[in-house]
Amino acid sequence: MKTTLLIKEIYLEGFKNIGSFILKNYFKFFSWFCFALIFMGFYALLFRIFTGFSFN
């Protein structure tokens, strides 16, 4: 019984912080992806303005 409890405790300790690690990396990737999309949209708008695109 003691061995089972020790294995359970080791298992719980090993996977305790994996959720926050995955979540932190997901949000980091998502923020860089959003910044890249905003930058591409801003670049496309400036490109259209400077090349004489008609916004009618």
mmCIF file of the C-alpha atoms, coordinates in Angstrom:
data_MODEL
# 
_entry.id   MODEL 
# 
loop_
_atom_site.group_PDB 
_atom_site.id 
_atom_site.type_symbol 
_atom_site.label_atom_id 
_atom_site.label_alt_id 
_atom_site.label_comp_id 
_atom_site.label_asym_id 
_atom_site.label_entity_id 
_atom_site.label_seq_id 
_atom_site.pdbx_PDB_ins_code 
_atom_site.Cartn_x 
_atom_site.Cartn_y 
_atom_site.Cartn_z 
_atom_site.occupancy 
_atom_site.B_iso_or_equiv 
_atom_site.pdbx_formal_charge 
_atom_site.auth_seq_id 
_atom_site.auth_comp_id 
_atom_site.auth_asym_id 
_atom_site.auth_atom_id 
_atom_site.pdbx_PDB_model_num 
ATOM 1  C CA . MET A 1 1  ? 0.000   0.000  0.000   1.00 0.00 ? 1  MET A CA 1 
ATOM 2  C CA . LYS A 1 2  ? 2.840   2.374  0.842   1.00 0.00 ? 2  LYS A CA 1 
ATOM 3  C CA . THR A 1 3  ? 4.460   1.721  -2.547  1.00 0.00 ? 3  THR A CA 1 
ATOM 4  C CA . THR A 1 4  ? 1.206   2.514  -4.346  1.00 0.00 ? 4  THR A CA 1 
ATOM 5  C CA . LEU A 1 5  ? 0.861   5.797  -2.481  1.00 0.00 ? 5  LEU A CA 1 
ATOM 6  C CA . LEU A 1 6  ? 4.465   6.722  -3.292  1.00 0.00 ? 6  LEU A CA 1 
ATOM 7  C CA . ILE A 1 7  ? 3.936   5.983  -6.999  1.00 0.00 ? 7  ILE A CA 1 
ATOM 8  C CA . LYS A 1 8  ? 0.754   8.055  -6.938  1.00 0.00 ? 8  LYS A CA 1 
ATOM 9  C CA . GLU A 1 9  ? 2.578   10.963 -5.268  1.00 0.00 ? 9  GLU A CA 1 
ATOM 10 C CA . ILE A 1 10 ? 5.454   10.825 -7.784  1.00 0.00 ? 10 ILE A CA 1 
ATOM 11 C CA . TYR A 1 11 ? 2.946   10.763 -10.647 1.00 0.00 ? 11 TYR A CA 1 
ATOM 12 C CA . LEU A 1 12 ? 1.014   13.744 -9.295  1.00 0.00 ? 12 LEU A CA 1 
ATOM 13 C CA . GLU A 1 13 ? 4.197   15.769 -8.708  1.00 0.00 ? 13 GLU A CA 1 
ATOM 14 C CA . GLY A 1 14 ? 5.492   14.996 -12.186 1.00 0.00 ? 14 GLY A CA 1 
ATOM 15 C CA . PHE A 1 15 ? 2.385   16.233 -13.968 1.00 0.00 ? 15 PHE A CA 1 
ATOM 16 C CA . LYS A 1 16 ? 1.377   19.065 -11.627 1.00 0.00 ? 16 LYS A CA 1 
ATOM 17 C CA . ASN A 1 17 ? 2.815   21.952 -13.671 1.00 0.00 ? 17 ASN A CA 1 
ATOM 18 C CA . ILE A 1 18 ? 2.467   20.553 -17.168 1.00 0.00 ? 18 ILE A CA 1 
ATOM 19 C CA . GLY A 1 19 ? -0.873  22.330 -17.694 1.00 0.00 ? 19 GLY A CA 1 
ATOM 20 C CA . SER A 1 20 ? 0.498   25.778 -16.971 1.00 0.00 ? 20 SER A CA 1 
ATOM 21 C CA . PHE A 1 21 ? 3.577   25.049 -19.116 1.00 0.00 ? 21 PHE A CA 1 
ATOM 22 C CA . ILE A 1 22 ? 1.438   24.105 -22.117 1.00 0.00 ? 22 ILE A CA 1 
ATOM 23 C CA . LEU A 1 23 ? -0.928  27.006 -21.533 1.00 0.00 ? 23 LEU A CA 1 
ATOM 24 C CA . LYS A 1 24 ? 1.920   29.510 -21.201 1.00 0.00 ? 24 LYS A CA 1 
ATOM 25 C CA . ASN A 1 25 ? 3.535   28.371 -24.454 1.00 0.00 ? 25 ASN A CA 1 
ATOM 26 C CA . TYR A 1 26 ? 0.168   28.369 -26.247 1.00 0.00 ? 26 TYR A CA 1 
ATOM 27 C CA . PHE A 1 27 ? -0.529  31.963 -25.261 1.00 0.00 ? 27 PHE A CA 1 
ATOM 28 C CA . LYS A 1 28 ? 3.003   32.995 -26.232 1.00 0.00 ? 28 LYS A CA 1 
ATOM 29 C CA . PHE A 1 29 ? 2.547   31.466 -29.698 1.00 0.00 ? 29 PHE A CA 1 
ATOM 30 C CA . PHE A 1 30 ? -0.947  32.933 -30.044 1.00 0.00 ? 30 PHE A CA 1 
ATOM 31 C CA . SER A 1 31 ? 0.224   36.460 -29.151 1.00 0.00 ? 31 SER A CA 1 
ATOM 32 C CA . TRP A 1 32 ? 3.081   36.348 -31.703 1.00 0.00 ? 32 TRP A CA 1 
ATOM 33 C CA . PHE A 1 33 ? 0.670   35.027 -34.314 1.00 0.00 ? 33 PHE A CA 1 
ATOM 34 C CA . CYS A 1 34 ? -1.756  37.898 -33.612 1.00 0.00 ? 34 CYS A CA 1 
ATOM 35 C CA . PHE A 1 35 ? 1.037   40.477 -33.773 1.00 0.00 ? 35 PHE A CA 1 
ATOM 36 C CA . ALA A 1 36 ? 2.134   39.062 -37.121 1.00 0.00 ? 36 ALA A CA 1 
ATOM 37 C CA . LEU A 1 37 ? -1.412  39.244 -38.520 1.00 0.00 ? 37 LEU A CA 1 
ATOM 38 C CA . ILE A 1 38 ? -1.872  42.829 -37.293 1.00 0.00 ? 38 ILE A CA 1 
ATOM 39 C CA . PHE A 1 39 ? 1.478   43.802 -38.810 1.00 0.00 ? 39 PHE A CA 1 
ATOM 40 C CA . MET A 1 40 ? 0.545   42.201 -42.156 1.00 0.00 ? 40 MET A CA 1 
ATOM 41 C CA . GLY A 1 41 ? -2.785  44.034 -42.191 1.00 0.00 ? 41 GLY A CA 1 
ATOM 42 C CA . PHE A 1 42 ? -1.099  47.336 -41.376 1.00 0.00 ? 42 PHE A CA 1 
ATOM 43 C CA . TYR A 1 43 ? 1.498   46.720 -44.100 1.00 0.00 ? 43 TYR A CA 1 
ATOM 44 C CA . ALA A 1 44 ? -1.232  45.926 -46.651 1.00 0.00 ? 44 ALA A CA 1 
ATOM 45 C CA . LEU A 1 45 ? -3.107  49.117 -45.741 1.00 0.00 ? 45 LEU A CA 1 
ATOM 46 C CA . LEU A 1 46 ? 0.013   51.268 -46.071 1.00 0.00 ? 46 LEU A CA 1 
ATOM 47 C CA . PHE A 1 47 ? 0.921   49.560 -49.355 1.00 0.00 ? 47 PHE A CA 1 
ATOM 48 C CA . ARG A 1 48 ? -2.522  50.363 -50.771 1.00 0.00 ? 48 ARG A CA 1 
ATOM 49 C CA . ILE A 1 49 ? -2.338  53.980 -49.567 1.00 0.00 ? 49 ILE A CA 1 
ATOM 50 C CA . PHE A 1 50 ? 1.134   54.635 -51.018 1.00 0.00 ? 50 PHE A CA 1 
ATOM 51 C CA . THR A 1 51 ? 0.419   52.963 -54.379 1.00 0.00 ? 51 THR A CA 1 
ATOM 52 C CA . GLY A 1 52 ? -2.632  55.104 -55.030 1.00 0.00 ? 52 GLY A CA 1 
ATOM 53 C CA . PHE A 1 53 ? -5.430  52.608 -54.392 1.00 0.00 ? 53 PHE A CA 1 
ATOM 54 C CA . SER A 1 54 ? -8.879  54.163 -54.645 1.00 0.00 ? 54 SER A CA 1 
ATOM 55 C CA . PHE A 1 55 ? -11.002 53.486 -51.535 1.00 0.00 ? 55 PHE A CA 1 
ATOM 56 C CA . ASN A 1 56 ? -14.322 54.341 -53.212 1.00 0.00 ? 56 ASN A CA 1 
# 
